[in-house]
Structure formats: C-alpha cells, structure tokens
Amino acid sequence: MMDWNQLISARRLGMEAAHPTGMDPRSEFLRDYDRLIFSAPFRRLQNKTQVFPLPGSIFVHNRLTHSLEVACVGRSLGNRVARSLTEKHPELCHTGVEEIGSIVSAACLAHDLGNPPFGHSGERAISTYFSEGKGRELYPQLSETEWNDIIHFEGNANAFRLLTHQFNGRRNGGFALTYSTLAAIVKYPYASCYAGGKPKFGFFHTEAETFRTIADELGLIRFSAEEEPLRYCRHPLVYLVEAADDICYQLMDIEDAYKLKLLTLDETISLMMPFVEEERRARVYETFSMVTDHNEQIAYLRSKVIGILIDECADVFMRHEEEILSGTFEGSLIKHTGERCRNAYKHCSEVAVGKIYRSRDVLDVELAGFRIINTLIDLMVDAVTHPEKEYSRLLTDRVSPQYAVNAPTLYGKLQAVLDYLSGMTDIYALDLYRKINGNSLPAV
C-alpha cells in the first residue's frame, strides 16, 4: 500500500541536497507551476496542433490553451480530493496533502510538453519511420531496448525526458521539478519493453534510472522486482491528471467542432445535456435560454458539464482510494463514473471519432504533418549517421548545440534527432521543410 506521507515530496530532482530558505512564500509545488509557465518549451505549445488546424479567422484550441485549461480543471480536482482526504483522514492535515491541487495543476501544464508537431500524426510519423520506413535498416545496430524506445516513440515519455534530461548547457536535473510533480505526469510508469502492441510507455531507456529513483523515493509499488524491474503502479495523482485531460479534450473538441460547423447547435446540445441530471435540466435550460449568443450558450453548457465531471471524478477517486493506493485500480476515473456520465461521455467519444477526428481538415493536417516529419527525420538521421557528407554538415550546423547530434553512440545520435524534431512547433517544422526542399528561401 502506498502512503500519502511518502507520496507527497518536495524534493527536487538534481537539487536533493538543497533546502528551502523560507524566503519564498510560494510552496515548492507552486514554484513548479511557475517554472513551467515561464519555460520556452511551454511557450512553444502555442504553435502546436491540438486537433484542428491552427486558427485562421476562427480560434480553436492549440496545445498551449489546452494545457492551461487542463491545469485549471486539474487544480479543481486536486483541491476537491485534498479536502476530502483530510476530512477522511484527519491525521493527514499539514502533511503536504493540502498541496495536491498545486501538484496536479503543475503536472497538467507539463503533460503535453513532449508532443512533437502536428499532434498524434507526428508521433506516428516518428515511430513508423523506424518500424516501416528507411529507419528499419538501423535495427541491427541497436539493442532491443533502444529499438523499442524509437519504434514506440511516445509523447508522454518524451515529456519526462524533456523535464529531467541534462541537455548540453542545462543544469543537472533538467527543470529541477519536485519528485511528486514529475511522478504525476507519468501516465504509463513502465519501460518500452512492457508496452506490448501499444505505443504507450513512460520513460526512455536513458531516463529509466531517473524514474526508478523517483519511484523508490515516493514508494510507488513495483511489479515483480525480478521479472519486471522497471514496471511500477501509477502515482495516485496521475489519475487526476488523466481525468482533467479527458474532461478537457473531449468537451473542448466538441465546442471547437461546433464553431467550425462540423456539429450543429442541436447536435452539440444533445451531446452535452445528457451529462446533466434529469431533475436539473429544466433549470439549466432556463438559464441557457436567457443567453442569446449561440457560442455563449455552448460555453455555458460546457462549463456546467465540466463542473459535473469534476465532482464525479473526485467522488470516484475517494470511493476507490484504497484500490488506487494498493495499485489494483483499473481504468480511468471517467470509466468509473455513474451510468449517466459514463454513457454520455462514451457517446461524445463515438461522435468525436466519426465527425471530428476523421473530418477532412483534421485528416489534412495529419497527412501534411506525417509527410513533413517523415522527410525531416529521414534527412536528419542520414546527417547524424553519415557526418562526413557535406550536406550532413550543413544540416547539423543549424541544430542547436543543446542537442548531442555528435553523441558517441547511434542511439544517442537518434535521440538527439528526436529531441530536435519533437521540440519544433508546427510552423517551424513546415518552414524548415520548405527551405530544405527549396520551396522557400530566407528573406534578404
């Protein structure tokens, strides 16, 4: 059984010997939040696709606005759970449990930092370059562990690397975030060798020992120590981060789809209203009808549904606290909500797949992104594996020195390429693609 007293730790990765001076009125976890907000990788999220193409005349969500909204929902979820925990376990007062809202909020800010350009198509382009494309010829030169890392390239694992890896010119410990915040972003706390047929894992081979240190410090439950030494149960707060993400992406994608006319007003209302209890719908409709602007009507309804799901997910967490702490809880919090919310959420997911994620605009972004990333990774991999070529030198010279493209091992070189590509915004990747292909030249 995991212990809340151990799970909440303000120790900072890479700064374990440091002690708070007491001069800063912020908690250590609020400092995590602020470090992330002011970081360059976080700012770059404003030019990374969430689902729909980056906005023209109609504003839709990008990775940055999505992350900010997830952080808000995560804070509410965390504060609600923290209050319930201290009521249920008075002995946990003043132990750090009160900070759960701040920890979850910071982890929510960071959860998408490792995603490459062009949404999930960017992840698939990277993985399939090695599993299906020209990258397959590198297989004999890599260990099985290294190969699993790159053919299952995962934004979640890349976020953990971005936050913890000591890139060239960066101080030890990456962002030097607290152990609890770092553990709360690892949705799949195991190495790539345990991913099976799914491209889901929590950390690359290079960050395995870092995660082991964090997990052991926080008392995360490990599966069979002999057979599966790098497979752990989730930190309990991961469930809250996941729930905040599930709530936001589902509802905000539907709202964006309405603005882009992929869904009608009636369709959007019919998706959101079933979340509301039958006896409350008349009151919601009454308030709804007082708003004349259709966009504001949907925004009002969306806010009501978010509030309902926050309450439901917090209740699920508390009902299943013992299972979560023992590592036996299965599935997401959303899947354990009441029948009304569970069915409404499932219906939203089904409609989203059919009318949103397979819409022409979304598919066009994925197709373009796939081609752009595939071209860039092909050229960069060739450059780092054949540095003697003149064209290779030209390409690697434009890469920031923080990326170790001259690493002594092939795996190190490939990771440097993936670090470079995944850090790009959509616009930067497109611009580089055009320049490399001779479709545009720098302005004179």
C-alpha positions as CSV (number, residue, x, y, z in Angstrom):
1,M,0.0,0.0,0.0
2,M,1.3,3.4,-1.0
3,D,1.5,6.1,1.8
4,W,0.3,9.7,1.3
5,N,3.0,10.9,3.6
6,Q,5.7,9.5,1.3
7,L,3.8,10.2,-2.0
8,I,3.9,14.0,-1.4
9,S,7.5,15.0,-1.6
10,A,9.0,18.5,-2.2
11,R,12.5,17.1,-3.0
12,R,13.8,18.5,-6.3
13,L,15.4,16.3,-8.9
14,G,19.1,17.3,-9.2
15,M,18.8,19.5,-6.1
16,E,18.2,16.9,-3.5
17,A,20.7,18.4,-1.0
18,A,19.1,21.9,-1.2
19,H,16.8,23.1,1.5
20,P,14.1,25.8,1.2
21,T,15.2,29.0,2.7
22,G,11.7,30.1,3.7
23,M,12.1,33.4,1.9
24,D,9.7,32.4,-0.9
25,P,6.0,32.5,0.2
26,R,5.2,30.0,-2.6
27,S,5.0,26.3,-1.9
28,E,7.5,24.2,-3.8
29,F,4.7,22.9,-6.0
30,L,3.6,26.4,-6.9
31,R,7.2,27.1,-7.9
32,D,7.0,24.0,-10.2
33,Y,3.9,25.6,-11.9
34,D,5.7,28.9,-12.3
35,R,8.9,27.3,-13.7
36,L,6.8,25.6,-16.3
37,I,4.7,28.6,-17.3
38,F,7.8,30.7,-18.0
39,S,9.7,28.0,-19.8
40,A,10.4,28.0,-23.6
41,P,9.0,24.5,-24.2
42,F,5.7,25.6,-22.7
43,R,5.5,28.8,-24.8
44,R,6.2,26.7,-27.9
45,L,2.9,24.8,-27.3
46,Q,1.0,27.9,-28.7
47,N,2.2,26.8,-32.2
48,K,1.5,23.1,-31.8
49,T,-1.7,21.5,-33.1
50,Q,-4.2,20.1,-30.6
51,V,-6.7,18.6,-33.1
52,F,-7.8,21.2,-35.6
53,P,-5.5,23.3,-37.9
54,L,-4.0,26.3,-36.2
55,P,-6.5,29.2,-36.3
56,G,-7.4,31.4,-39.2
57,S,-10.5,33.6,-38.6
58,I,-11.9,31.1,-36.1
59,F,-10.0,30.4,-32.9
60,V,-9.6,26.8,-31.9
61,H,-7.5,25.2,-29.2
62,N,-3.8,24.6,-29.6
63,R,-1.6,22.7,-27.2
64,L,-1.0,25.7,-25.0
65,T,-4.6,26.7,-24.4
66,H,-5.5,23.0,-23.9
67,S,-2.7,22.7,-21.3
68,L,-3.8,25.8,-19.4
69,E,-7.4,24.6,-19.3
70,V,-6.4,21.1,-18.2
71,A,-4.3,22.7,-15.4
72,C,-7.4,24.7,-14.2
73,V,-9.5,21.5,-14.1
74,G,-6.7,19.6,-12.5
75,R,-6.4,22.2,-9.8
76,S,-10.1,21.9,-9.0
77,L,-10.0,18.1,-9.0
78,G,-6.9,18.1,-6.8
79,N,-8.3,20.7,-4.3
80,R,-11.6,18.7,-4.1
81,V,-9.7,15.5,-3.4
82,A,-7.3,17.1,-0.9
83,R,-10.2,18.4,1.1
84,S,-11.9,15.0,1.1
85,L,-8.8,13.2,2.1
86,T,-8.1,15.4,5.1
87,E,-11.8,15.0,6.2
88,K,-11.5,11.3,5.8
89,H,-8.0,11.1,7.4
90,P,-7.5,14.0,9.8
91,E,-4.0,12.8,10.5
92,L,-3.0,13.9,7.0
93,C,-3.6,17.6,7.8
94,H,-0.4,19.6,7.4
95,T,1.5,16.7,5.8
96,G,1.5,18.2,2.3
97,V,-1.7,16.6,1.1
98,E,-3.3,20.0,1.1
99,E,-0.9,20.8,-1.9
100,I,-2.4,18.1,-4.2
101,G,-4.2,20.8,-6.2
102,S,-1.0,22.6,-6.9
103,I,0.9,19.3,-7.8
104,V,-1.9,18.2,-10.2
105,S,-2.1,21.6,-11.8
106,A,1.7,21.7,-12.4
107,A,1.7,18.2,-13.8
108,C,-1.2,19.1,-16.1
109,L,0.8,22.0,-17.5
110,A,3.6,19.7,-18.4
111,H,1.7,16.7,-19.7
112,D,1.9,17.6,-23.4
113,L,5.4,19.2,-23.4
114,G,6.9,16.2,-25.2
115,N,4.5,16.0,-28.0
116,P,6.0,16.6,-31.5
117,P,4.5,18.9,-34.1
118,F,1.2,18.0,-35.8
119,G,-0.5,16.2,-33.0
120,H,-0.6,12.4,-32.8
121,S,0.4,12.2,-36.5
122,G,3.8,13.5,-35.5
123,E,4.2,10.6,-33.0
124,R,3.1,8.1,-35.6
125,A,5.4,9.5,-38.3
126,I,8.4,9.1,-35.9
127,S,7.5,5.6,-34.9
128,T,6.7,4.3,-38.3
129,Y,9.8,5.8,-39.9
130,F,11.7,3.2,-37.8
131,S,9.2,0.3,-37.8
132,E,8.1,0.6,-41.5
133,G,10.4,3.1,-43.3
134,K,14.0,3.6,-44.1
135,G,14.9,3.6,-40.4
136,R,14.4,-0.2,-40.3
137,E,17.9,-0.7,-41.6
138,L,19.2,0.6,-38.2
139,Y,17.7,-2.2,-36.3
140,P,20.8,-4.5,-36.2
141,Q,22.9,-1.6,-34.7
142,L,20.6,-1.1,-31.7
143,S,19.8,-3.1,-28.6
144,E,16.3,-4.4,-28.2
145,T,15.6,-1.8,-25.5
146,E,16.8,1.0,-27.7
147,W,14.8,-0.2,-30.7
148,N,11.6,-0.5,-28.6
149,D,12.1,3.1,-27.5
150,I,12.1,4.5,-31.0
151,I,9.5,2.3,-32.7
152,H,7.1,3.2,-29.9
153,F,8.0,6.9,-29.7
154,E,5.7,8.4,-27.1
155,G,4.9,12.0,-26.2
156,N,4.5,11.1,-22.5
157,A,7.9,9.5,-22.3
158,N,9.4,12.4,-24.2
159,A,7.8,14.9,-21.7
160,F,9.5,13.1,-18.9
161,R,12.8,13.2,-20.8
162,L,12.4,16.9,-21.5
163,L,11.8,17.7,-17.9
164,T,14.6,15.5,-16.4
165,H,17.4,15.1,-19.0
166,Q,20.6,17.1,-18.8
167,F,20.8,18.5,-22.3
168,N,24.0,20.3,-23.2
169,G,24.2,23.6,-21.5
170,R,21.4,22.8,-19.0
171,R,22.0,22.4,-15.3
172,N,21.7,19.0,-13.7
173,G,18.2,17.6,-13.2
174,G,16.6,19.3,-16.1
175,F,13.8,21.6,-14.8
176,A,14.6,20.6,-11.2
177,L,11.0,19.9,-10.5
178,T,9.8,18.2,-7.4
179,Y,9.6,14.4,-7.3
180,S,5.8,14.4,-6.9
181,T,5.1,16.7,-9.9
182,L,7.4,14.5,-12.1
183,A,5.7,11.3,-11.0
184,A,2.3,12.8,-11.5
185,I,2.9,13.2,-15.3
186,V,4.0,9.6,-15.9
187,K,0.8,8.0,-17.2
188,Y,2.4,4.7,-18.1
189,P,5.0,4.0,-15.4
190,Y,7.0,1.4,-17.2
191,A,9.7,0.9,-19.8
192,S,9.0,0.5,-23.5
193,C,9.7,-3.3,-23.3
194,Y,6.4,-3.6,-21.4
195,A,4.4,-1.6,-24.0
196,G,3.4,-4.7,-25.9
197,G,1.5,-3.9,-29.0
198,K,0.6,-0.4,-27.8
199,P,2.8,2.6,-28.3
200,K,2.4,3.6,-24.6
201,F,5.2,3.7,-22.0
202,G,6.5,6.3,-19.5
203,F,10.2,6.8,-20.0
204,F,13.0,6.0,-22.4
205,H,16.0,3.8,-21.5
206,T,18.1,6.9,-20.9
207,E,15.7,8.1,-18.1
208,A,15.0,4.7,-16.6
209,E,17.3,5.2,-13.6
210,T,15.9,8.7,-13.0
211,F,12.4,7.3,-12.9
212,R,13.5,4.4,-10.6
213,T,15.0,6.9,-8.2
214,I,11.8,9.0,-8.1
215,A,9.5,5.9,-7.8
216,D,11.5,4.4,-5.0
217,E,11.7,7.7,-3.1
218,L,7.9,8.1,-3.3
219,G,7.2,4.5,-2.5
220,L,5.4,3.6,-5.8
221,I,4.5,-0.1,-5.9
222,R,6.7,-2.1,-8.2
223,F,5.6,-5.3,-10.0
224,S,7.7,-8.4,-9.7
225,A,11.2,-7.0,-8.8
226,E,13.0,-9.8,-10.5
227,E,10.9,-10.2,-13.7
228,E,9.8,-6.6,-14.3
229,P,12.2,-4.3,-12.5
230,L,11.1,-1.2,-14.5
231,R,7.4,-1.6,-14.2
232,Y,5.5,0.3,-11.5
233,C,2.0,1.2,-10.5
234,R,0.9,4.8,-11.1
235,H,1.4,7.6,-8.6
236,P,-2.2,8.2,-7.4
237,L,-2.2,11.8,-8.7
238,V,-1.8,10.5,-12.3
239,Y,-5.4,9.5,-12.2
240,L,-6.4,13.2,-11.5
241,V,-4.1,14.5,-14.3
242,E,-5.6,11.9,-16.7
243,A,-9.1,12.8,-15.7
244,A,-8.5,16.6,-16.2
245,D,-7.1,15.8,-19.7
246,D,-10.0,13.5,-20.5
247,I,-12.6,16.1,-19.4
248,C,-11.0,19.0,-21.4
249,Y,-10.1,17.4,-24.7
250,Q,-13.5,15.8,-25.1
251,L,-15.6,18.8,-24.3
252,M,-13.3,21.4,-25.9
253,D,-13.0,19.4,-29.1
254,I,-16.8,19.3,-29.3
255,E,-17.0,23.1,-28.7
256,D,-14.4,23.7,-31.4
257,A,-16.3,21.4,-33.8
258,Y,-19.4,23.5,-33.3
259,K,-17.5,26.7,-34.0
260,L,-16.1,25.1,-37.2
261,K,-19.6,24.0,-38.2
262,L,-18.7,20.3,-38.0
263,L,-21.6,19.9,-35.5
264,T,-24.9,21.8,-35.5
265,L,-26.2,23.7,-32.4
266,D,-28.7,21.0,-31.8
267,E,-26.2,18.2,-32.1
268,T,-23.8,19.9,-29.7
269,I,-26.6,20.5,-27.1
270,S,-27.7,16.9,-27.5
271,L,-24.1,15.7,-26.7
272,M,-23.7,17.9,-23.6
273,M,-27.1,17.9,-22.0
274,P,-27.2,14.2,-21.1
275,F,-24.4,14.8,-18.5
276,V,-26.9,16.9,-16.5
277,E,-29.2,15.1,-14.0
278,E,-32.8,14.9,-15.2
279,E,-34.1,17.0,-12.3
280,R,-31.6,19.8,-13.0
281,R,-32.1,20.1,-16.8
282,A,-35.2,22.4,-16.6
283,R,-33.1,24.9,-14.5
284,V,-30.2,24.6,-16.9
285,Y,-32.4,25.1,-19.9
286,E,-33.9,28.2,-18.2
287,T,-30.5,29.8,-17.8
288,F,-29.5,28.6,-21.2
289,S,-32.4,30.3,-22.9
290,M,-31.5,33.6,-21.3
291,V,-28.3,33.7,-23.3
292,T,-28.9,34.8,-26.9
293,D,-25.5,34.2,-28.5
294,H,-25.2,30.5,-29.6
295,N,-21.4,30.4,-28.9
296,E,-22.1,31.6,-25.3
297,Q,-24.9,29.1,-24.9
298,I,-22.5,26.2,-25.7
299,A,-19.8,27.8,-23.5
300,Y,-22.3,27.9,-20.6
301,L,-23.4,24.3,-21.1
302,R,-19.7,23.2,-21.4
303,S,-18.9,24.8,-18.1
304,K,-21.8,23.0,-16.4
305,V,-20.6,19.7,-17.7
306,I,-17.0,20.3,-16.6
307,G,-18.2,21.0,-13.1
308,I,-20.3,17.8,-13.1
309,L,-17.4,15.7,-14.3
310,I,-15.0,17.2,-11.7
311,D,-17.4,16.3,-8.9
312,E,-18.0,12.8,-10.4
313,C,-14.2,12.0,-10.9
314,A,-13.3,13.3,-7.4
315,D,-16.0,11.1,-5.9
316,V,-14.7,8.1,-7.9
317,F,-11.2,8.8,-6.6
318,M,-12.3,8.8,-3.0
319,R,-14.5,5.7,-3.3
320,H,-11.6,3.8,-4.8
321,E,-8.8,5.4,-2.7
322,E,-7.7,2.1,-1.2
323,E,-7.5,0.4,-4.6
324,I,-5.6,3.3,-6.0
325,L,-3.1,3.2,-3.2
326,S,-2.7,-0.5,-3.5
327,G,-2.1,-0.4,-7.2
328,T,-5.2,-2.6,-8.1
329,F,-7.4,0.1,-9.5
330,E,-8.0,-0.4,-13.3
331,G,-9.1,2.0,-16.0
332,S,-9.6,5.8,-15.8
333,L,-11.7,7.7,-13.3
334,I,-14.1,8.7,-16.1
335,K,-14.8,5.0,-16.8
336,H,-15.9,4.5,-13.2
337,T,-18.3,7.5,-13.0
338,G,-22.1,7.0,-12.7
339,E,-24.0,5.4,-15.6
340,R,-25.4,8.8,-16.7
341,C,-22.0,10.5,-17.1
342,R,-20.3,7.3,-18.3
343,N,-22.8,6.8,-21.1
344,A,-22.8,10.5,-22.1
345,Y,-19.0,10.5,-22.3
346,K,-18.9,7.3,-24.4
347,H,-21.5,8.8,-26.8
348,C,-19.4,12.0,-27.1
349,S,-16.3,9.9,-27.9
350,E,-18.1,7.9,-30.6
351,V,-19.4,11.1,-32.3
352,A,-16.0,12.8,-32.0
353,V,-14.3,9.9,-33.8
354,G,-16.9,9.9,-36.6
355,K,-17.4,13.6,-37.1
356,I,-14.3,15.3,-35.7
357,Y,-11.2,13.2,-35.8
358,R,-12.0,11.9,-39.2
359,S,-13.1,15.3,-40.7
360,R,-11.3,16.5,-43.8
361,D,-9.5,19.4,-42.1
362,V,-8.1,17.1,-39.3
363,L,-7.0,14.4,-41.8
364,D,-5.4,17.0,-44.0
365,V,-3.2,18.3,-41.1
366,E,-2.3,14.7,-40.2
367,L,-1.4,13.9,-43.8
368,A,0.7,17.0,-44.2
369,G,2.3,16.5,-40.7
370,F,3.2,12.9,-41.5
371,R,4.9,13.9,-44.7
372,I,6.8,16.8,-43.1
373,I,8.0,14.9,-40.1
374,N,8.9,11.8,-42.2
375,T,11.0,14.0,-44.6
376,L,12.8,15.9,-41.8
377,I,13.6,12.8,-39.7
378,D,14.9,11.0,-42.8
379,L,17.3,13.8,-43.6
380,M,18.4,14.3,-40.0
381,V,19.0,10.6,-39.4
382,D,21.1,10.4,-42.6
383,A,23.0,13.5,-41.4
384,V,24.0,12.2,-38.0
385,T,24.8,8.7,-39.3
386,H,26.9,10.0,-42.1
387,P,28.5,13.1,-40.7
388,E,31.3,13.0,-43.3
389,K,28.9,14.2,-46.0
390,E,28.9,17.9,-46.9
391,Y,25.1,18.1,-46.8
392,S,25.2,16.4,-43.4
393,R,27.4,19.1,-42.0
394,L,25.1,21.8,-43.3
395,L,22.1,20.3,-41.7
396,T,23.7,19.6,-38.3
397,D,25.3,23.0,-38.2
398,R,21.8,24.6,-37.9
399,V,20.9,22.3,-34.9
400,S,21.1,24.0,-31.5
401,P,24.2,22.8,-29.6
402,Q,22.0,21.6,-26.7
403,Y,21.2,18.5,-28.8
404,A,24.0,16.0,-28.9
405,V,24.0,15.1,-32.6
406,N,27.6,14.0,-32.3
407,A,26.9,11.6,-29.4
408,P,29.3,8.6,-29.3
409,T,26.5,6.0,-29.8
410,L,24.0,5.6,-32.5
411,Y,21.1,5.6,-30.0
412,G,22.4,8.9,-28.6
413,K,22.5,10.4,-32.1
414,L,19.0,9.2,-32.8
415,Q,17.7,10.6,-29.5
416,A,19.3,14.0,-30.3
417,V,17.4,14.0,-33.7
418,L,14.1,13.1,-31.9
419,D,14.8,15.8,-29.3
420,Y,15.3,18.4,-32.0
421,L,12.3,17.4,-34.1
422,S,9.8,17.0,-31.2
423,G,10.8,20.4,-29.8
424,M,9.7,22.1,-33.1
425,T,6.4,24.0,-33.5
426,D,4.2,23.2,-36.5
427,I,5.2,26.4,-38.1
428,Y,8.9,25.9,-37.6
429,A,8.8,22.3,-39.0
430,L,6.8,23.5,-42.0
431,D,9.3,26.4,-42.6
432,L,12.3,24.1,-42.3
433,Y,10.6,21.5,-44.6
434,R,10.1,24.2,-47.3
435,K,13.6,25.5,-47.1
436,I,15.2,22.1,-47.3
437,N,13.0,21.3,-50.3
438,G,13.9,24.6,-51.9
439,N,10.4,25.9,-51.8
440,S,11.4,29.0,-49.9
441,L,14.5,30.9,-49.1
442,P,15.3,33.1,-46.1
443,A,14.2,36.7,-46.5
444,V,17.0,39.0,-47.6
